[in-house]
């Protein structure tokens, strides 16, 4: 029995590792996703209570900026998905004992790094631009440019 188990692990160690990693990821998702949903629900309820109190006290409602939230989520999620994908590709290369593990893995991780850096940089730039628009700096710049043209 011991020899057959060793032979099984010797022949299928890569597949066993991928299966174990998949089980870990699925278990983590089953634990984390409900917690994240509950956390978001609490935040939405808190925001609703805050808005209701503002209305009761006659305070004008603050604008809800969904664009910044989406830009931030994109800047966060794109690198996470890219890194998970690069890790998965690397796992499959190692599990199936490809002879080109290093060059292919290097290419995958370099592309993943460039895409992640671009997503983070673009997200931060977009958030900065949205902050400028929200503060009204764009209007002041246009007024200054018009004033300089007429002078």
Protein Blocks (a to p, Z undefined) as FASTA:
>chain_A
ZZmmmmmmmmmmmmmmmmmmmmmmmmmmmmmmmmmmmmmmmmmmmmmmmmmmmmmnopac
ddddfklmmmmmmmmmmmmmmmmmmmmmmmmmmmnopaklmmmmmmmmmmmmmmmmmmmm
mmmmmmmmmmmmmnommmmmmmmmmmmmmZZ
